Amino acid sequence: MTDATQELRSDALATALAKQDVAAVAYALRNDVVIVPQLVVDGTAAQVRVFGREGSDKRTLLLFSSGENYARMIPDEVNPQVMICDGQWLSDFLTVHKNTLEMVFFDVAGPAVMQAAPADLLRALGPISESAAGDEPTP
């Protein structure tokens, strides 16, 4: 759990979103980090914060290129909390929740908003190899 007002960011993701470059977004997600909001209950960030429409059991996952962009979305929230996650975490989360999530939005409060269907995002992430996570390439 990390305070969203701290200097948390993915310059690679921010640049890809600014260019609206789908391939660069996928590359940034596989090789850098993404900021994920956490739901704070009784002062503890217990789980990923997802959003839903009234009357629907489907949820939307909001991801951010920076903690600042998340804090901008919820200006009245006193202490927004986030996690810094990698592509493997995102792939695992989407796989587990694919039947509940209907959409994923990036930097929904701006400056450069993009959206993706969870299945499309999973395909874009593809198998995340150890070399993408920063380890030595496998032969």
Contacts in CASP RR format, 6 or more apart in sequence:
PFRMAT RR
TARGET T0000
AUTHOR 0000-0000-0000
METHOD contacts of the structure
MODEL  1
MTDATQELRSDALATALAKQDVAAVAYALRNDVVIVPQLVVDGTAAQVRV
FGREGSDKRTLLLFSSGENYARMIPDEVNPQVMICDGQWLSDFLTVHKNT
LEMVFFDVAGPAVMQAAPADLLRALGPISESAAGDEPTP
1 38 0 8 1.000
1 44 0 8 1.000
1 45 0 8 1.000
1 81 0 8 1.000
1 82 0 8 1.000
1 83 0 8 1.000
2 8 0 8 1.000
2 81 0 8 1.000
2 82 0 8 1.000
2 83 0 8 1.000
2 84 0 8 1.000
3 79 0 8 1.000
3 80 0 8 1.000
3 81 0 8 1.000
3 82 0 8 1.000
4 35 0 8 1.000
4 37 0 8 1.000
4 67 0 8 1.000
4 68 0 8 1.000
4 70 0 8 1.000
4 71 0 8 1.000
4 80 0 8 1.000
4 81 0 8 1.000
4 82 0 8 1.000
5 67 0 8 1.000
5 68 0 8 1.000
5 71 0 8 1.000
5 80 0 8 1.000
6 67 0 8 1.000
8 35 0 8 1.000
8 66 0 8 1.000
8 67 0 8 1.000
8 68 0 8 1.000
8 82 0 8 1.000
8 84 0 8 1.000
9 35 0 8 1.000
9 65 0 8 1.000
9 66 0 8 1.000
9 67 0 8 1.000
9 68 0 8 1.000
10 28 0 8 1.000
10 32 0 8 1.000
10 33 0 8 1.000
10 34 0 8 1.000
10 35 0 8 1.000
10 65 0 8 1.000
10 66 0 8 1.000
11 32 0 8 1.000
11 65 0 8 1.000
12 24 0 8 1.000
12 27 0 8 1.000
12 28 0 8 1.000
12 31 0 8 1.000
12 32 0 8 1.000
13 25 0 8 1.000
13 28 0 8 1.000
13 29 0 8 1.000
13 32 0 8 1.000
13 33 0 8 1.000
13 34 0 8 1.000
13 65 0 8 1.000
13 106 0 8 1.000
14 65 0 8 1.000
14 66 0 8 1.000
14 107 0 8 1.000
14 112 0 8 1.000
15 24 0 8 1.000
15 28 0 8 1.000
16 24 0 8 1.000
16 25 0 8 1.000
16 27 0 8 1.000
16 28 0 8 1.000
17 25 0 8 1.000
17 65 0 8 1.000
17 106 0 8 1.000
17 107 0 8 1.000
17 112 0 8 1.000
17 113 0 8 1.000
17 114 0 8 1.000
18 111 0 8 1.000
18 112 0 8 1.000
20 112 0 8 1.000
20 114 0 8 1.000
22 114 0 8 1.000
22 116 0 8 1.000
22 124 0 8 1.000
25 106 0 8 1.000
25 114 0 8 1.000
25 124 0 8 1.000
26 121 0 8 1.000
26 124 0 8 1.000
26 125 0 8 1.000
28 34 0 8 1.000
29 87 0 8 1.000
29 90 0 8 1.000
29 121 0 8 1.000
29 124 0 8 1.000
29 125 0 8 1.000
30 87 0 8 1.000
30 125 0 8 1.000
30 126 0 8 1.000
30 128 0 8 1.000
30 132 0 8 1.000
31 132 0 8 1.000
32 86 0 8 1.000
33 84 0 8 1.000
33 85 0 8 1.000
33 86 0 8 1.000
34 63 0 8 1.000
34 64 0 8 1.000
34 65 0 8 1.000
34 84 0 8 1.000
34 85 0 8 1.000
34 86 0 8 1.000
34 87 0 8 1.000
34 90 0 8 1.000
35 63 0 8 1.000
35 64 0 8 1.000
35 65 0 8 1.000
35 66 0 8 1.000
35 67 0 8 1.000
35 69 0 8 1.000
35 70 0 8 1.000
35 82 0 8 1.000
35 83 0 8 1.000
35 84 0 8 1.000
35 85 0 8 1.000
36 48 0 8 1.000
36 63 0 8 1.000
36 64 0 8 1.000
36 82 0 8 1.000
36 83 0 8 1.000
36 84 0 8 1.000
36 85 0 8 1.000
37 48 0 8 1.000
37 49 0 8 1.000
37 62 0 8 1.000
37 64 0 8 1.000
37 70 0 8 1.000
37 80 0 8 1.000
37 81 0 8 1.000
37 82 0 8 1.000
38 45 0 8 1.000
38 46 0 8 1.000
38 47 0 8 1.000
38 48 0 8 1.000
38 49 0 8 1.000
38 81 0 8 1.000
38 82 0 8 1.000
38 83 0 8 1.000
39 45 0 8 1.000
39 46 0 8 1.000
39 47 0 8 1.000
39 48 0 8 1.000
39 49 0 8 1.000
40 46 0 8 1.000
40 79 0 8 1.000
40 80 0 8 1.000
40 81 0 8 1.000
45 81 0 8 1.000
45 83 0 8 1.000
48 61 0 8 1.000
48 83 0 8 1.000
48 93 0 8 1.000
49 62 0 8 1.000
50 59 0 8 1.000
50 60 0 8 1.000
50 61 0 8 1.000
50 62 0 8 1.000
50 100 0 8 1.000
50 101 0 8 1.000
51 59 0 8 1.000
51 60 0 8 1.000
51 62 0 8 1.000
52 58 0 8 1.000
52 59 0 8 1.000
52 60 0 8 1.000
57 100 0 8 1.000
58 100 0 8 1.000
58 101 0 8 1.000
58 102 0 8 1.000
59 97 0 8 1.000
59 100 0 8 1.000
59 101 0 8 1.000
59 102 0 8 1.000
60 101 0 8 1.000
60 102 0 8 1.000
60 103 0 8 1.000
60 104 0 8 1.000
60 105 0 8 1.000
61 93 0 8 1.000
61 94 0 8 1.000
61 97 0 8 1.000
61 101 0 8 1.000
61 103 0 8 1.000
61 104 0 8 1.000
61 105 0 8 1.000
61 118 0 8 1.000
62 70 0 8 1.000
62 73 0 8 1.000
62 104 0 8 1.000
62 105 0 8 1.000
62 106 0 8 1.000
62 108 0 8 1.000
63 90 0 8 1.000
63 104 0 8 1.000
63 105 0 8 1.000
63 106 0 8 1.000
63 107 0 8 1.000
64 70 0 8 1.000
64 73 0 8 1.000
64 82 0 8 1.000
64 106 0 8 1.000
64 107 0 8 1.000
65 106 0 8 1.000
65 107 0 8 1.000
67 80 0 8 1.000
67 82 0 8 1.000
69 107 0 8 1.000
69 109 0 8 1.000
69 110 0 8 1.000
69 111 0 8 1.000
70 80 0 8 1.000
70 82 0 8 1.000
70 109 0 8 1.000
71 77 0 8 1.000
71 80 0 8 1.000
72 109 0 8 1.000
72 110 0 8 1.000
73 108 0 8 1.000
73 109 0 8 1.000
74 80 0 8 1.000
85 93 0 8 1.000
86 133 0 8 1.000
87 125 0 8 1.000
87 128 0 8 1.000
88 128 0 8 1.000
88 133 0 8 1.000
90 121 0 8 1.000
90 125 0 8 1.000
91 122 0 8 1.000
91 125 0 8 1.000
91 126 0 8 1.000
91 128 0 8 1.000
94 101 0 8 1.000
94 104 0 8 1.000
94 118 0 8 1.000
94 121 0 8 1.000
94 122 0 8 1.000
94 125 0 8 1.000
95 122 0 8 1.000
97 118 0 8 1.000
98 118 0 8 1.000
98 119 0 8 1.000
98 122 0 8 1.000
101 118 0 8 1.000
102 117 0 8 1.000
102 118 0 8 1.000
103 115 0 8 1.000
103 116 0 8 1.000
103 117 0 8 1.000
103 118 0 8 1.000
104 115 0 8 1.000
104 116 0 8 1.000
104 117 0 8 1.000
104 118 0 8 1.000
104 121 0 8 1.000
105 113 0 8 1.000
105 114 0 8 1.000
105 115 0 8 1.000
106 112 0 8 1.000
106 113 0 8 1.000
106 114 0 8 1.000
106 115 0 8 1.000
106 116 0 8 1.000
107 113 0 8 1.000
107 114 0 8 1.000
116 124 0 8 1.000
129 138 0 8 1.000
130 136 0 8 1.000
130 138 0 8 1.000
131 137 0 8 1.000
131 138 0 8 1.000
END
